Amino acid sequence: MLRFFEKKIYVSAVAFVFTVLFLNQSAAKPIKEYVELEREDLALLIGEKIYKQPGDGCWSCHGSTGIKTETTNLDKDIKNKNIADLRNPASWTSFKIIQKYSGNSTMLSQRDISLSLVRLGAEDWNNELAPLIREYTGSNIIFFDEQMIGIHSKLLKKNARSISRKLKREKVKFKARDVIDIMATSVFYYIEESFIKK
Ligand code: HEC
């Protein structure tokens, strides 16, 4: 179960799964590439800050320990809401997607699907990536509940600014446009380290 998550990549750009979608064509270029911090201590710190942010952080839906709590922000009227137990990746929708995937599964990993969801939020994921995934699975389990906003909270811009300042203070070299990626890869790393590995 933890297999998908054991591989921590130490480079600064994570080349994406979705490479596989283009393997039939001559150039196998990844269509998604997210930047991540090489410094794991800093990634953990930033990830925890985003997860635990007062008001709007991930915890407001996922609970401070990664399990759904009574007091979530989720809209109780929306049926079939499908909240994940963040401690157990085998319970995630991305796991169901990967099981239906009939191609080269070493190229399309659950981790990549989940990370891209955190980065994009379900609405953009469903629009941009679901159609691509659909071609490679014989299944309709390709959409995510749009309540899952990932890092796209009301405070996204404010968070991005404060994280930029933090990175500068820590003398990390980064491009301004990479900050959103760094937020997503850091908070995902925090989940892997704090919930899954426990
Ligand atoms: C407003 C509520 C809400 C917020 C805020 C939220 N999530 Fe989610 N999240 C959900 C729901 C609902 C699902 C289940 C989606 C599905 O399976 O269709 C989910 C699923 C997930 C999953 C499992 C996805 C998979 O691979 O199947 C991860 C990982 C996750 N969220 C991480 C995060 C992180 C990290 C944040 C903060 C940066 C966050 N979530 C913020 C509601 C939320």
Residues whose N, C-alpha, C, O or C-beta is under 5 A from the ligand:
A	BS01	HEC	D56 G57 C58 C61 N73 N82 I83 A84 W92 T93 S94 S114 V118 F143 F144 D145 Q147 M148 I149 G150 I151 V187
